[in-house]
């Protein structure tokens, strides 16, 4: 599987059990970053961008770029999803999005990868036991493991 091709700009994929596939559960977050009067991106601009992503329910990945003396979220346009980053994504269940980062002047600053973990259902249950049903093969959304309780779908 070529994860770089699957995760085109502004695309969301679902990762579960080491497999990635296109997802329509969420839209990719909108990512814009401010600049100063010279067009430079300052640390406070990146902090604001990260906070905006978090308000949208996404956590930006940091530390994956090869840019000299920079370990933030914005990847250089020449970088791609491969190697250690691809392994990390496939080993971390949830929703993943690749997003272009545009400046307030509508220029491309780069791109980033954001993660949205699967939600753990708030109803009290053991991991993998709330939705699990052998008959309809529903699974707990939070772990993907089959359970042994009566299914909320089949019991109606």
Secondary structure, 3 states (H helix, E strand, C coil): CCHHHHCCCCEEEEEECCEEEECCCCCCCCCEECCCCCCCCCHHHHHHHHHHHHHCCCEECCCCCCCCCCCCCCECCCCCCCHHHHHHHHHCCEEEEEEEEEECCCCEEEEEEEEECCCCCCCCCCCCCCCCCCCCCCCCCCCCCCCCCCCCCCCC
